[in-house]
Structures are given as C-alpha cells and as structure tokens.
C-alpha cells in the first residue's frame, strides 16, 4: 500500500558527453543499467532508471551527451537529450569540475534557460579529483552564467554526496503515484540492457573510430528447461576492416567481450547465461534511417 504523502516524478540528467551521467544514475539506483565508458557519446538512448524509497520514487532519464552531431544517429541522440527537458519535474545539469566551462556547457546552459518552470540543479561531478577549496571558484563561475535552483557537488564514481542530492531532488517532487513496482530499476526490456552491456565491453576494448561504428542487436533470448538463458547477439560494424578488429586474432577479442558481458548479464538476470556473438558488416548504418529504426533509435 502506497504511503500517504508519497512523492514521485521524472528527472533528466543532462550534460556534455563523458561527464559521468550514466555513472551518476547507476550510483543513485544502486545497480548498473546504463553503460559506462571513457569514450564520448556512450549513451545513445534515453535510459530510464528507477530509484524508490518508502517516501518517494524518482525516475531518472540518463540522456545522450549533447554535442554537435555529424550523422543521423548523432542528430537522433541530441534530439533525444533536448526533448527530455520538457517532460520532467527537475533537470540535473552535470558538469566535470576538473574542466573549465567550455562551449559545450554554454550551449547546454542556453537551452536550459529556455526551460520554463522546471528547477535546474547544477551537479558538480568528480569532486574526488580536486581540493575542496577549489570547488567554490567553480560554483562562482557557473552562478555568473545561470541561476540554478540548487548546486550540489558530488563524486558519482565513489558515491560522495549522492544521497544528499537524492534528498534534495525529492524535496522538489509533488505527491504522486508509484509509477513502477518498488523492486523495478528500469523500464527497458532485458534485451535492451543486455545489448548495452555487450556494447560497453566493446567500447572498453577498442580504440579510435571503432566505438561509434558499433551497434548491438539481441536476435534471440530463450530459457532452457534447466534454467539456462540462451542469448544470441549480432554486433554490427560499418566496414570489413572493423569486423576483423572486433573478432581479434583467432577470435580473442570477441571471446573476451563475450566472457565479460556474460558475467554482467548473470548479475543482472540472476541466471546462468549461454551467450553467442556474431559480427556483421552493415555499411554506413549510422546514416540509414531504416537501420536506425530497426536498432531502436526512433523518435518517441
């Protein structure tokens, strides 16, 4: 039974690529559902993560990093991020305190200034990497460019001050229903999260142009009589040369990707996994509308 005075709402996490948006959401909900990598533009869809307590439910939207796009996929990602501004109860603007305010931050701030009646929090991430005395000058610089509802310094990676941030966000929510069951942490199907876990391992193990050329699709997912979950996934690349890199010498890289992704999937699903991976070339898929739609990149 839902408590009297229960609060709920949707909260967008926005910011430049690679400032720690996915790390913050995973830390907040206590489990990994958004993939993490040091490569920019790791998140491609709006990922919903659900944080529930006895008093409140916050549904986080971890948005793609806002950047200057150079493909149809890039255009989709930026539109997905910016559309989140208009469908939430609060916006967390995440920045990296180790870097000066740049053109990317200023562009996002200009978009945020157009948002009416939605509180915008400035969340200063990576405070574990600087001295405490260095935080105040950063806050002063941001205050000069925009008036924020709240300013909260955190370390998303180590969890410093994340609970204080969640408490502050809850204060801005109105009384409302529990949108998801208390034990549910995402509204994405298991296939989506499994595909993302495979893509994360590929991002971590490849370099240069490869990461942005990769897409993953779960083609089959079934449960055997003995409880073993059998998953078949296809990794798409844009060129034959990339296929060779992904497979690796004697299949070594693909084998390692499969092994690490399988361990994460077993944690997620709580079952033993049999994972099969294939690599296929799908030329210039990032600029082909029909392929993007098939892979789940479609306007909502």
Residue pairs with C-beta under 8 A, 6 or more apart in sequence:
2 177
2 178
3 54
3 55
5 55
5 175
6 55
6 56
6 57
6 175
6 176
6 177
6 178
7 55
7 56
7 57
7 170
7 173
7 174
7 175
7 176
8 56
8 57
8 58
8 59
8 173
8 175
8 176
8 177
8 178
8 179
9 58
9 59
9 88
9 89
9 90
9 172
9 173
9 174
9 176
10 58
10 59
10 60
10 61
10 87
10 88
10 89
11 58
11 59
11 60
11 61
11 88
11 89
11 90
11 91
11 92
11 169
12 60
12 61
12 63
12 84
12 85
12 87
12 88
12 90
12 91
12 92
13 21
13 24
13 25
13 60
13 61
13 62
13 63
13 92
13 94
14 21
14 63
14 66
14 81
14 84
14 85
14 91
14 92
14 93
14 94
14 108
14 112
15 21
15 65
15 66
15 93
15 94
15 95
15 105
15 108
16 65
16 66
16 67
16 95
16 96
16 102
16 104
16 105
16 108
17 40
17 41
17 42
17 64
17 65
17 66
17 67
17 104
18 38
18 39
18 40
18 42
18 65
18 96
19 65
19 94
19 95
19 96
19 125
20 94
20 96
20 125
20 126
20 156
20 157
21 34
21 43
21 62
21 63
21 65
21 94
22 34
22 35
22 36
22 42
22 43
22 47
22 62
23 36
23 156
23 157
24 62
24 92
24 94
24 123
24 125
24 154
24 156
24 162
25 33
25 34
25 47
25 49
25 60
25 62
26 32
26 33
26 34
26 36
26 49
27 156
27 157
27 159
27 162
28 49
28 51
28 58
28 60
28 162
28 165
28 166
29 49
29 50
29 51
29 60
29 185
30 185
31 185
31 268
32 264
32 268
33 47
33 49
33 185
33 186
33 188
33 193
33 268
34 43
34 47
34 49
34 62
34 196
35 42
35 43
35 196
35 197
35 199
35 200
35 203
36 42
36 200
37 200
37 203
37 204
37 211
39 203
39 211
40 65
40 67
41 64
41 65
41 67
41 74
41 77
41 212
42 65
42 200
42 203
43 62
43 63
43 64
43 65
44 64
44 73
44 76
44 77
44 297
45 64
45 80
45 192
45 296
45 297
46 61
46 62
46 63
46 64
46 80
46 81
46 84
47 61
47 62
47 186
47 188
48 59
48 60
48 61
48 186
48 187
48 188
49 59
49 60
49 62
49 185
49 186
50 57
50 58
50 59
50 60
50 179
50 180
50 184
50 185
50 186
50 187
51 57
51 58
51 59
51 60
51 166
52 58
52 178
52 180
52 182
52 183
52 184
53 170
55 170
56 170
56 173
57 178
57 179
57 180
57 182
58 166
58 169
58 170
58 173
59 179
59 180
59 187
61 84
61 87
61 88
63 80
63 81
63 84
64 77
64 78
64 80
64 81
65 77
65 81
66 78
66 81
66 82
66 104
66 107
66 108
66 111
67 74
67 77
67 78
67 104
68 74
69 75
69 77
69 78
71 286
71 287
72 286
72 287
72 288
72 289
72 292
73 286
73 287
73 292
73 297
74 286
76 292
76 297
76 299
79 299
80 300
82 111
83 300
84 91
85 91
85 111
85 112
85 114
85 115
85 118
86 115
88 118
89 118
89 119
89 172
89 173
89 174
90 118
90 119
90 120
90 121
90 149
90 169
90 172
90 173
91 112
91 115
91 118
91 119
91 120
91 121
92 121
92 123
92 165
92 169
93 108
93 109
93 112
93 120
93 121
93 122
93 123
93 148
94 123
94 125
94 156
95 101
95 105
95 122
95 123
95 124
95 125
95 142
96 125
96 126
97 124
97 125
97 126
97 127
97 129
97 130
97 134
97 135
97 138
97 153
98 126
98 129
98 130
101 141
101 142
101 145
106 145
109 145
109 146
112 120
112 146
113 146
119 149
119 150
119 172
120 146
120 148
120 149
121 148
121 149
121 150
121 151
121 152
121 165
121 168
121 169
122 139
122 142
122 146
122 148
122 150
122 151
122 152
123 152
123 153
123 154
123 165
124 135
124 138
124 139
124 142
124 151
124 152
124 153
124 154
125 154
125 155
125 156
126 155
126 156
126 157
127 135
127 153
127 154
127 155
127 160
127 161
128 155
128 157
128 158
128 160
135 153
139 151
139 153
142 148
142 151
143 151
149 172
150 168
152 161
152 164
152 165
152 168
153 161
154 160
154 161
154 162
154 165
155 161
155 162
156 162
180 187
186 193
190 221
190 268
190 269
191 218
191 221
192 218
192 296
193 268
194 218
194 221
194 231
194 233
194 261
194 265
194 268
195 216
195 217
195 218
195 233
196 216
197 261
197 264
197 265
197 268
198 216
198 233
198 235
198 257
198 258
198 261
198 277
199 214
199 215
199 216
200 261
200 264
201 256
201 257
201 260
201 261
202 210
202 211
202 214
202 216
202 235
202 246
202 257
203 211
203 214
205 253
205 256
205 257
206 214
206 245
206 246
206 253
209 242
210 237
210 242
210 245
210 246
212 286
213 237
213 238
213 239
213 242
213 286
214 235
214 236
214 237
214 246
215 235
215 236
215 282
215 285
215 295
216 233
216 234
216 235
216 236
217 233
217 234
217 236
217 294
217 295
218 231
218 232
218 233
219 232
219 233
219 234
220 230
220 231
220 232
221 229
221 230
221 231
221 232
222 229
222 230
223 229
223 230
223 271
224 230
227 271
227 272
228 271
228 272
228 273
228 274
229 265
229 269
229 271
229 272
229 273
229 274
230 273
230 274
230 276
231 265
231 273
231 274
231 275
231 276
232 276
232 278
233 275
233 276
233 277
233 278
234 277
234 278
234 279
234 280
235 246
235 277
235 278
235 279
235 280
236 280
236 281
236 282
236 285
236 295
237 243
237 246
237 279
237 280
237 281
237 282
238 281
238 282
238 283
238 284
238 285
238 286
239 281
239 283
240 281
242 281
243 279
243 280
243 281
245 253
246 253
246 254
246 257
246 279
247 253
247 254
247 279
248 254
248 255
248 256
254 277
254 279
257 277
258 275
258 276
258 277
261 275
262 273
262 275
265 273
265 275
266 272
266 273
282 291
285 291
285 292
285 295
286 292
292 298
